[in-house]
Amino acid sequence: HRDLHSFPTRRSSDLISLLANTLQTNFGIYPTDYAMIDMAGFLKVIDTLGGVKIETEYATADACDGSLEADRWCEVGPGTINLDSDWALWYARARYNSSDFDRMRRTQEVVQAVMKKVASPIGLLKMPALMSAYSENVQSNITPGDLLILARLGIGFDADKVHHYTIGPNQVTNWTTSDGASVLLPNTAAIQAILQSALNFE
């Protein structure tokens, strides 16, 4: 299960440009900095941190690789859960028994757990190894030198104060195309309200 594909052959600059233009068209936001990591890099970062501890209000049960559970069915939560890299990847990606909205929430929980671990004394001690993992596994226009400056500024950073925003079921409407595909139509006013809160740091 660790024989994972690397980045697609399409240039990362093309992918980032497409994403940036999509965000600008739909939300009026054009990102100038980016960091892109693949699944192998995700595993490396979590391994370097020695695993992460997530906090969730929900139970997650879904199909998984036989190396995690012999019966290929994994369950975690609710509560505080320690996850190694393989479990963290499954938790963020599980898709057969939950929705895209659930997956977004779980991904945010994992990202927050990584941020907490990086900002902790253990994370600071592992900074050289994390910088190496960043250089080897992350495609970004943020140089390792700039990242190190940001890391130093982040000493004592409280990850719990980071706000997370999600476009969820209340901001979209289910719709079926003429070809039978299930899609989500945006509720522009509801989405703009979320963007306003995020950009005003409310």
Secondary structure as UniProt FT lines:
FT   HELIX           12..27
FT   STRAND          35..37
FT   HELIX           39..49
FT   STRAND          52..56
FT   STRAND          60..63
FT   TURN            66..68
FT   TURN            70..71
FT   STRAND          73..76
FT   STRAND          79..83
FT   HELIX           85..93
FT   HELIX           100..119
FT   HELIX           121..125
FT   HELIX           127..137
FT   STRAND          138..140
FT   HELIX           144..153
FT   TURN            154..156
FT   HELIX           159..161
FT   HELIX           169..171
FT   STRAND          172..176
FT   TURN            178..179
FT   STRAND          182..186
FT   HELIX           188..199
FT   TURN            200..201
//
